Amino acid sequence: MMFLITSASLYAQQGKNQFQIAGQVGFPTGDFADAVQTGYGGTVKGLLGLGKNLQGTFMTGYSIYKAKIQANAPSASTNFKSIPLLLGARANLGDFFIEPQVGWSINTITARAGGASASETQGSFTWNAGIGYKFDNLELGVRYQYGRLKNSDENFTYAGVHLGYNFDL
């Protein structure tokens, strides 16, 4: 009897588990906006039900931002690529949600000119704060993301917009 009561109460506290695939557009802000153009990418996210209106999240993905071309090197290309690894929590407020996340990003800057190329990869502490609206399993969200490159004063910030689809598990 005790086992049944405990099991029932644990199940009652369990929320909805989901898996999300999303496309996103990132609009650089601050000094990052001086260096790169609007970026794009995609994410995958796991959402673990922690209660009726709370989900734990793990998100990863890939985004690329093309550097603004300098007038003296029109054939050169430089890209900034980022792979975030973020943990967070989502508070579901009806069809709206609030979602802060924190973690680490793997960032690569690649430059090509003529036949030569070079790249450098650095990690960065990263956080973001997002809000959004759900239409059944489809969602539209915006977030502000901040990252600071390791051992550097340089940071990258952007306002992102994503459109995602949530698969129930």
KEVO-516301 format. One line per field, with one value per atom (N, C-alpha, C): residue number from 1; atom name; x, y, z; residue in one letter. Coordinates in steps of 0.2 Angstrom, whole numbers, always signed. Each point is the difference from the previous one (the first is absolute). Layout:
REM KEVO-516301
num = (NUM_...)
atome = (CA_...)
x = (X_...)
y = (Y_...)
z = (Z_...)
residu = (A_...)
***
This chain:
REM KEVO-516301
num = (1_1_1_2_2_2_3_3_3_4_4_4_5_5_5_6_6_6_7_7_7_8_8_8_9_9_9_10_10_10_11_11_11_12_12_12_13_13_13_14_14_14_15_15_15_16_16_16_17_17_17_18_18_18_19_19_19_20_20_20_21_21_21_22_22_22_23_23_23_24_24_24_25_25_25_26_26_26_27_27_27_28_28_28_29_29_29_30_30_30_31_31_31_32_32_32_33_33_33_34_34_34_35_35_35_36_36_36_37_37_37_38_38_38_39_39_39_40_40_40_41_41_41_42_42_42_43_43_43_44_44_44_45_45_45_46_46_46_47_47_47_48_48_48_49_49_49_50_50_50_51_51_51_52_52_52_53_53_53_54_54_54_55_55_55_56_56_56_57_57_57_58_58_58_59_59_59_60_60_60_61_61_61_62_62_62_63_63_63_64_64_64_65_65_65_66_66_66_67_67_67_68_68_68_69_69_69_70_70_70_71_71_71_72_72_72_73_73_73_74_74_74_75_75_75_76_76_76_77_77_77_78_78_78_79_79_79_80_80_80_81_81_81_82_82_82_83_83_83_84_84_84_85_85_85_86_86_86_87_87_87_88_88_88_89_89_89_90_90_90_91_91_91_92_92_92_93_93_93_94_94_94_95_95_95_96_96_96_97_97_97_98_98_98_99_99_99_100_100_100_101_101_101_102_102_102_103_103_103_104_104_104_105_105_105_106_106_106_107_107_107_108_108_108_109_109_109_110_110_110_111_111_111_112_112_112_113_113_113_114_114_114_115_115_115_116_116_116_117_117_117_118_118_118_119_119_119_120_120_120_121_121_121_122_122_122_123_123_123_124_124_124_125_125_125_126_126_126_127_127_127_128_128_128_129_129_129_130_130_130_131_131_131_132_132_132_133_133_133_134_134_134_135_135_135_136_136_136_137_137_137_138_138_138_139_139_139_140_140_140_141_141_141_142_142_142_143_143_143_144_144_144_145_145_145_146_146_146_147_147_147_148_148_148_149_149_149_150_150_150_151_151_151_152_152_152_153_153_153_154_154_154_155_155_155_156_156_156_157_157_157_158_158_158_159_159_159_160_160_160_161_161_161_162_162_162_163_163_163_164_164_164_165_165_165_166_166_166_167_167_167_168_168_168_169_169_169)
atome = (N_CA_C_N_CA_C_N_CA_C_N_CA_C_N_CA_C_N_CA_C_N_CA_C_N_CA_C_N_CA_C_N_CA_C_N_CA_C_N_CA_C_N_CA_C_N_CA_C_N_CA_C_N_CA_C_N_CA_C_N_CA_C_N_CA_C_N_CA_C_N_CA_C_N_CA_C_N_CA_C_N_CA_C_N_CA_C_N_CA_C_N_CA_C_N_CA_C_N_CA_C_N_CA_C_N_CA_C_N_CA_C_N_CA_C_N_CA_C_N_CA_C_N_CA_C_N_CA_C_N_CA_C_N_CA_C_N_CA_C_N_CA_C_N_CA_C_N_CA_C_N_CA_C_N_CA_C_N_CA_C_N_CA_C_N_CA_C_N_CA_C_N_CA_C_N_CA_C_N_CA_C_N_CA_C_N_CA_C_N_CA_C_N_CA_C_N_CA_C_N_CA_C_N_CA_C_N_CA_C_N_CA_C_N_CA_C_N_CA_C_N_CA_C_N_CA_C_N_CA_C_N_CA_C_N_CA_C_N_CA_C_N_CA_C_N_CA_C_N_CA_C_N_CA_C_N_CA_C_N_CA_C_N_CA_C_N_CA_C_N_CA_C_N_CA_C_N_CA_C_N_CA_C_N_CA_C_N_CA_C_N_CA_C_N_CA_C_N_CA_C_N_CA_C_N_CA_C_N_CA_C_N_CA_C_N_CA_C_N_CA_C_N_CA_C_N_CA_C_N_CA_C_N_CA_C_N_CA_C_N_CA_C_N_CA_C_N_CA_C_N_CA_C_N_CA_C_N_CA_C_N_CA_C_N_CA_C_N_CA_C_N_CA_C_N_CA_C_N_CA_C_N_CA_C_N_CA_C_N_CA_C_N_CA_C_N_CA_C_N_CA_C_N_CA_C_N_CA_C_N_CA_C_N_CA_C_N_CA_C_N_CA_C_N_CA_C_N_CA_C_N_CA_C_N_CA_C_N_CA_C_N_CA_C_N_CA_C_N_CA_C_N_CA_C_N_CA_C_N_CA_C_N_CA_C_N_CA_C_N_CA_C_N_CA_C_N_CA_C_N_CA_C_N_CA_C_N_CA_C_N_CA_C_N_CA_C_N_CA_C_N_CA_C_N_CA_C_N_CA_C_N_CA_C_N_CA_C_N_CA_C_N_CA_C_N_CA_C_N_CA_C_N_CA_C_N_CA_C_N_CA_C_N_CA_C_N_CA_C_N_CA_C_N_CA_C_N_CA_C_N_CA_C_N_CA_C_N_CA_C_N_CA_C_N_CA_C_N_CA_C_N_CA_C_N_CA_C_N_CA_C)
x = (+4_-4_+4_+6_+4_+4_+1_+4_-5_-7_-5_-1_+0_-1_+6_+6_+6_+0_-1_+0_-5_-6_-5_+2_+3_+1_+6_+5_+6_-3_-4_-3_-4_-4_-4_+5_+6_+4_+4_+0_+4_-3_+4_-3_+1_+0_+0_+7_+2_+7_-1_+5_+0_+7_+0_+6_-2_+5_-2_+6_-3_+5_-2_+5_-2_+5_-3_+5_+0_+5_+1_+4_-2_+4_+3_+6_+3_+2_-2_+1_+6_+6_+5_-1_+2_+0_+7_+0_+7_+5_+6_+6_+0_-4_+0_-4_-5_-3_+4_+6_+4_+5_+0_+5_-4_-6_-3_-7_-3_-6_-5_-7_-5_+2_-1_+2_-6_+1_-5_+2_-4_+2_-6_+1_-5_+2_-5_+1_-4_+2_-4_+0_-6_+0_-4_+2_-4_-3_-7_-4_-2_+2_-2_-5_-5_-6_+2_+0_+2_-6_-6_-6_-5_-6_-5_+2_+3_+2_+8_+4_+7_+3_+5_+4_+8_+4_+7_+2_+5_+2_+7_+2_+7_-1_+4_+0_+7_+0_+6_-2_+5_-2_+6_-1_+6_-3_+4_-1_+6_-1_+5_-1_+5_-1_+6_-2_+5_+3_+7_+2_-1_+0_-2_+7_-1_+6_+3_+6_+4_+1_+0_+1_+7_+5_+7_+1_-5_+1_-7_-3_-6_-1_+6_+0_+1_+1_+1_-6_+0_-6_+2_-4_+1_-7_+0_-6_+1_-5_-1_-5_+2_-4_-1_-6_-1_-4_+2_-3_-2_-6_-1_-2_+2_-2_-3_-7_-3_-5_+0_-5_-4_-7_-4_-7_-4_-7_-5_-6_-5_-6_-3_-6_-6_-4_-6_-6_-2_-5_-6_-3_-5_+3_-2_+4_+6_+2_+6_+5_+7_+5_+6_+3_+6_+6_+6_+5_+7_+3_+7_+4_+6_+5_+7_+4_+7_+5_+6_+4_+6_+2_+7_-1_+3_+0_+7_+0_+6_+0_+4_+0_+6_-1_+6_-1_+6_+1_+4_-3_+4_+1_+6_+1_+3_-2_+3_+1_+6_+2_+5_-2_+4_-1_+6_+0_+2_+0_+2_-6_+0_-5_+3_-3_+2_-6_+0_-5_+2_-4_+1_-6_+0_-5_+1_-5_+0_-7_+0_-6_-2_-6_-2_-6_+0_-6_-6_-6_-5_-7_-4_-6_-5_-7_-5_-6_-5_-6_-5_-5_-5_-7_-4_-8_-3_-6_-3_-7_-3_-7_-1_-4_-1_-7_+0_-6_+0_-4_+1_+7_+2_+7_+5_-2_+4_+1_+6_+1_+5_-1_+3_+3_+7_+3_+6_+1_+6_+4_+7_+4_+6_+3_+6_+6_+5_+5_+7_+4_+6_+5_+6_+6_+6_+5_+6_+5_+5_+5_+5_+2_+5_+6_+3_+6_+0_-6_+0_-5_+0_-5_-5_+0_-4_-6_-6_-6_-4_-5_-5_-7_-4_-7_-5_-5_-5_-7_-5_-7_-2_-3_-2_-7_-3_-7_+0_-4_+0_-7_-1_-6_+2_-4_+2_-7_+2_-6_+2_-5_+1_-3_+4_-2_-2_-6_-1_+3_+3_+3_-4)
y = (-6_+6_+6_+0_+6_+1_-5_+0_+4_-2_+3_+7_+2_+7_+4_-2_+3_+1_-5_+0_+5_-1_+5_+7_+2_+7_+2_-4_+2_+1_-4_+1_+6_+2_+6_+6_+0_+6_+0_-5_+0_+4_+4_+4_-3_+4_-3_+0_-6_-1_+1_+4_+2_+0_+0_+1_+5_+5_+6_+0_+2_+2_+7_+4_+7_+3_+5_+4_+7_+4_+6_+5_+6_+6_+4_+2_+4_+7_+5_+7_+3_+0_+2_+7_+1_+6_+2_+6_+3_+0_-2_+0_-6_-5_-6_+3_+4_+3_+4_+3_+3_-4_-7_-4_-5_-2_-5_+2_-4_+1_-5_+1_-4_-7_-5_-7_-4_-6_-5_-7_-4_-7_-4_-5_-5_-2_-3_-2_-7_-4_-5_+1_-2_+1_-6_-2_-5_+4_-1_+3_-6_+0_-5_+3_-3_+2_-1_+6_+0_+2_+1_+2_+2_+2_+2_+5_+5_+6_+2_-5_+1_-6_+2_-5_+2_-5_+1_-1_+4_+0_-1_-3_-1_+2_+5_+2_+0_-2_+1_+1_+2_+2_+3_+3_+3_+7_+5_+6_+3_+3_+3_+8_+4_+7_+2_+3_+2_+7_+0_+7_+5_+6_+6_+0_+1_+0_+7_+0_+6_+2_+7_+3_-2_-1_-2_-7_-4_-8_-3_+2_-2_-8_-3_-7_-4_+3_-4_-1_-6_-2_-2_+2_-2_-1_-6_-2_-1_+1_-2_-5_-6_-5_-2_-2_-1_-6_-4_-6_+0_+2_+1_-7_+0_-6_+3_+1_+4_-5_+1_-2_+5_-1_+5_-3_+5_-2_+4_-3_+3_+0_+7_+0_+1_-4_+0_+4_+6_+4_+0_-6_-1_-1_+4_+0_+3_+5_+3_-4_+2_-3_+5_-1_+3_-5_+1_-5_+3_+0_+2_-6_+1_-6_+3_-5_+2_-6_+1_-5_+2_-4_+1_+0_+4_+0_-2_-3_-2_+5_+5_+5_-1_+0_+0_+6_+3_+5_-2_+0_-3_+6_+1_+5_-3_+2_-2_+6_-1_+6_-4_+1_-3_-7_-4_-7_-2_+5_-2_+1_-4_+1_-2_+3_-1_+0_-3_+0_-1_+2_+0_-2_-4_-2_+2_+3_+1_-1_-2_-1_+7_+0_+6_-2_+4_-1_+4_-3_+3_-1_+5_+0_+3_-2_+4_+0_+5_+0_+1_-5_+0_+0_+2_+0_-3_-2_-3_-1_-3_-1_-7_-4_-7_+0_-3_-2_-7_-4_-7_-2_-4_-2_+5_+5_+5_+6_+2_+6_+5_+6_+6_+4_+1_+3_+5_+4_+5_-1_+1_+0_+5_+2_+4_-5_-1_-4_+4_-2_+3_-5_+1_-4_+4_-3_+4_-5_+1_-4_-1_-6_-2_+4_+2_+4_+6_+3_+6_+5_+6_+5_+0_-4_+0_-4_+3_-4_+0_-5_+0_+0_+5_+0_+1_-3_+0_-1_+3_-1_-5_-6_-5_-1_-2_-2_-7_-5_-7_-2_-5_-3_-7_-4_-7_-4_-6_-5_-5_-1_-4_-7_-5_-7_-3_-2_-3_-7_-1_-6_-4)
z = (+0_+0_+0_+4_+1_-7_-4_-6_-5_+0_-5_+2_+6_+2_-2_+1_-2_-8_-3_-8_-2_+2_-2_+1_+6_+1_-4_-1_-5_-7_-2_-7_+0_+5_+0_-1_+3_+0_-7_-4_-6_-5_-4_-5_-7_-5_-7_-2_-3_-3_-8_-2_-7_-3_-7_-4_-5_-1_-5_-5_-6_-6_-2_+0_-2_-5_-4_-4_+3_-1_+4_-5_+2_-3_+5_+0_+5_-2_+3_-1_+5_-3_+5_+3_+6_+4_+2_+2_+3_-5_+3_-4_-5_+1_-4_-6_+0_-6_-4_+2_-4_-4_+2_-3_-5_+2_-4_-3_-5_-2_+4_-2_+3_-1_+5_-1_+0_-1_+0_+2_+2_+2_+3_+4_+2_+7_+4_+6_+1_+5_+2_+8_+3_+7_+3_+6_+4_+5_+2_+5_+5_+6_+5_+5_+0_+4_+8_+3_+7_+5_-3_+3_-5_+2_-4_-5_+3_-4_-1_+2_+0_-4_-5_-3_+0_+1_+0_-8_-2_-7_-1_-5_-3_-7_-2_-7_-3_-7_-4_-7_-4_-6_-4_-5_-5_-3_+1_-3_-4_-5_-4_-2_+1_-1_-5_-6_-5_+2_+0_+2_-6_+3_-5_-4_-7_-5_+1_+0_+0_-7_-1_-7_-3_+4_-3_-1_+2_-1_-2_-6_-2_-1_-2_-1_+6_+6_+6_+3_+4_+4_+7_+5_+6_+3_+4_+3_+8_+4_+7_+1_+2_+1_+8_+2_+7_+1_+5_+2_+8_+2_+7_+3_+7_+4_+6_+0_+6_+3_+7_+5_+2_+1_+3_+2_+1_+3_-4_-2_-3_+4_+2_+3_-5_+0_-4_+3_-3_+3_-5_-1_-5_-6_-5_-7_+0_+5_+0_+4_-1_+4_+1_+5_+2_+1_-3_+0_+0_+6_+1_-1_-3_+0_+1_+2_+1_-2_-2_-2_-3_-6_-3_-8_-3_-8_-2_-6_-4_-6_+0_-5_-5_-6_-5_-5_-1_-5_-5_-7_-5_-6_-2_-5_-6_-6_-6_-5_-3_-5_-5_-6_-5_+1_+0_+1_+7_+5_+7_+4_+6_+5_+7_+4_+7_+5_+5_+5_+7_+5_+7_+3_+5_+4_+7_+4_+7_+3_+6_+4_+3_+2_+4_+4_+6_+5_-4_+0_-4_+4_+0_+3_-5_+1_-4_+4_-2_+3_-5_+0_-6_+3_-5_+1_-6_+0_-6_+1_-6_+0_-4_+3_-3_-3_-6_-4_-1_+5_+0_+1_-5_+0_-4_-3_-3_+5_+0_+4_-3_+2_-3_+6_+0_+6_-2_+5_-1_+6_-1_+6_-1_+5_+0_+3_-4_+2_+0_+6_+1_+1_-3_+1_+1_+4_+1_-2_-5_-1_+5_+1_+6_-1_+6_+0_-5_+0_-5_+3_-2_+1_-5_-6_-5_+2_-3_+1_-6_+0_-6_+3_-2_+2_-6_+1_-6_+3_-4_+2_-6_+3_-5_+0_-6_-1_-2_+3_-2_-2_-4_-2_+1_+5_+2_+0_-1_+1_+6_+4_+6_-1_+1_-1_+7_+2_+6_+1_+6_+1_+5)
residu = (M_M_M_M_M_M_F_F_F_L_L_L_I_I_I_T_T_T_S_S_S_A_A_A_S_S_S_L_L_L_Y_Y_Y_A_A_A_Q_Q_Q_Q_Q_Q_G_G_G_K_K_K_N_N_N_Q_Q_Q_F_F_F_Q_Q_Q_I_I_I_A_A_A_G_G_G_Q_Q_Q_V_V_V_G_G_G_F_F_F_P_P_P_T_T_T_G_G_G_D_D_D_F_F_F_A_A_A_D_D_D_A_A_A_V_V_V_Q_Q_Q_T_T_T_G_G_G_Y_Y_Y_G_G_G_G_G_G_T_T_T_V_V_V_K_K_K_G_G_G_L_L_L_L_L_L_G_G_G_L_L_L_G_G_G_K_K_K_N_N_N_L_L_L_Q_Q_Q_G_G_G_T_T_T_F_F_F_M_M_M_T_T_T_G_G_G_Y_Y_Y_S_S_S_I_I_I_Y_Y_Y_K_K_K_A_A_A_K_K_K_I_I_I_Q_Q_Q_A_A_A_N_N_N_A_A_A_P_P_P_S_S_S_A_A_A_S_S_S_T_T_T_N_N_N_F_F_F_K_K_K_S_S_S_I_I_I_P_P_P_L_L_L_L_L_L_L_L_L_G_G_G_A_A_A_R_R_R_A_A_A_N_N_N_L_L_L_G_G_G_D_D_D_F_F_F_F_F_F_I_I_I_E_E_E_P_P_P_Q_Q_Q_V_V_V_G_G_G_W_W_W_S_S_S_I_I_I_N_N_N_T_T_T_I_I_I_T_T_T_A_A_A_R_R_R_A_A_A_G_G_G_G_G_G_A_A_A_S_S_S_A_A_A_S_S_S_E_E_E_T_T_T_Q_Q_Q_G_G_G_S_S_S_F_F_F_T_T_T_W_W_W_N_N_N_A_A_A_G_G_G_I_I_I_G_G_G_Y_Y_Y_K_K_K_F_F_F_D_D_D_N_N_N_L_L_L_E_E_E_L_L_L_G_G_G_V_V_V_R_R_R_Y_Y_Y_Q_Q_Q_Y_Y_Y_G_G_G_R_R_R_L_L_L_K_K_K_N_N_N_S_S_S_D_D_D_E_E_E_N_N_N_F_F_F_T_T_T_Y_Y_Y_A_A_A_G_G_G_V_V_V_H_H_H_L_L_L_G_G_G_Y_Y_Y_N_N_N_F_F_F_D_D_D_L_L_L)
***
